[in-house]
Amino acid sequence: FKVEYSAEPKIDGISASLIYKNGNFITGLSRGDGKNGENVTQNITNIKNIPLKLKGSYPELLEIRGEVFLTKSDFQKINTTNENQNKFSNPRNAAAGSLRQLDYNISRSRPLKFLAHGMGKSSRKFFQFDKFYENLETFGILRNPLNLKTANLKLIYEFYKEVDNKRSSLDYDIDGLVVKLNNL
């Protein structure tokens, strides 16, 4: 039995869960304060790369976990239009403020993005992350294109060095690298 790993950068954003029923987006949740989650459904619908209806052959129930974030370039654009007292300190804070914004129209004006990194509940069984990610792409959900699947631990270390070297040139902030077993 060969152990395979899945590795990808950990985007520095806001964790969110997207819940789809019969292919329709029904609920968006964030971690909130860490103890109590927060319903951010209305503002999730503002994120242009999150489909309100999945494509293809999707499960009846699907919870997709991922990260809501702002690119560095979009963060700069937002901050150049804000007054000094309203500037955000970093892209993560800007994303959090935008996702948790009570005014739907302000949230809509912010170019938030979403990339999937995991799965919650699903009425279809997925046994490997790479197969889950392949299905997500057919449903219309994006994942980080910077990723690696391998059984070779040395390649994971090389990938870590590659990501670390690219870190400052990526258009999003990262907290490091996530390595998980490919077999769910």
Backbone hydrogen bonds, N-H to C=O, Kabsch-Sander energy under -0.5 kcal/mol:
donor,donor_aa,acceptor,acceptor_aa,energy
4,E,2,K,-0.5
5,Y,150,T,-3.5
6,S,180,K,-3.0
7,A,148,L,-2.9
8,E,178,V,-1.9
10,K,176,G,-2.7
11,I,9,P,-0.9
12,D,173,D,-2.7
13,G,11,I,-1.4
14,I,68,V,-2.8
16,A,66,G,-2.4
17,S,29,L,-2.6
18,L,64,I,-3.0
19,I,17,S,-0.5
19,I,27,T,-2.9
20,Y,18,L,-0.5
20,Y,62,L,-3.0
21,K,24,N,-2.6
22,N,60,E,-3.6
24,N,21,K,-2.2
25,F,52,L,-2.9
26,I,19,I,-3.1
27,T,19,I,-1.5
29,L,17,S,-2.4
30,S,38,E,-2.5
31,R,15,S,-0.7
33,D,36,N,-1.4
34,G,31,R,-1.9
37,G,35,K,-0.5
38,E,30,S,-1.9
40,V,28,G,-2.7
40,V,38,E,-0.7
41,T,28,G,-0.6
44,I,40,V,-2.3
45,T,41,T,-1.5
46,N,43,N,-1.3
47,I,44,I,-1.9
48,K,46,N,-0.7
50,I,47,I,-1.8
54,L,23,G,-3.3
55,K,139,F,-1.8
58,Y,56,G,-1.1
62,L,20,Y,-2.3
63,E,121,K,-2.6
64,I,18,L,-2.9
64,I,62,L,-0.6
65,R,63,E,-0.5
65,R,118,G,-2.3
66,G,16,A,-2.4
67,E,115,L,-2.5
68,V,14,I,-3.0
69,F,113,K,-2.2
72,K,171,D,-2.9
75,F,71,T,-2.3
76,Q,72,K,-2.2
77,K,73,S,-1.9
78,I,74,D,-2.4
79,N,75,F,-2.5
80,T,76,Q,-1.9
81,T,77,K,-1.0
81,T,78,I,-0.7
82,N,78,I,-0.9
86,N,83,E,-1.8
87,K,84,N,-1.3
94,A,90,N,-2.0
95,A,91,P,-2.5
96,A,92,R,-2.7
97,G,93,N,-2.8
98,S,94,A,-2.0
99,L,95,A,-2.8
100,R,96,A,-2.3
101,Q,98,S,-0.7
104,Y,102,L,-0.9
106,I,103,D,-0.6
107,S,103,D,-2.1
108,R,104,Y,-2.4
109,S,105,N,-1.2
110,R,107,S,-1.4
112,L,110,R,-2.0
113,K,69,F,-2.4
115,L,67,E,-1.8
116,A,142,L,-3.0
117,H,65,R,-3.0
118,G,65,R,-1.9
120,G,63,E,-2.7
123,S,61,L,-2.5
129,F,182,N,-2.7
132,F,128,Q,-2.2
133,Y,129,F,-3.1
134,E,130,D,-2.1
135,N,131,K,-2.2
136,L,132,F,-2.5
137,E,133,Y,-2.1
138,T,134,E,-1.4
139,F,135,N,-1.7
140,G,136,L,-1.1
140,G,137,E,-0.5
141,I,136,L,-2.6
144,N,116,A,-0.7
147,N,145,P,-1.2
148,L,7,A,-2.4
150,T,5,Y,-2.0
153,L,151,A,-0.7
156,I,152,N,-1.3
157,Y,153,L,-1.9
158,E,154,K,-2.2
159,F,155,L,-2.6
160,Y,156,I,-2.6
161,K,157,Y,-2.1
162,E,158,E,-2.4
163,V,159,F,-2.9
164,D,160,Y,-2.8
165,N,161,K,-2.4
166,K,162,E,-1.7
167,R,163,V,-1.2
169,S,166,K,-1.7
170,L,166,K,-1.2
170,L,167,R,-0.8
175,D,10,K,-3.3
176,G,10,K,-0.5
178,V,8,E,-3.2
179,V,177,L,-0.5
180,K,6,S,-2.7
182,N,4,E,-2.5
183,N,4,E,-0.5
184,L,127,F,-2.3
184,L,182,N,-0.7
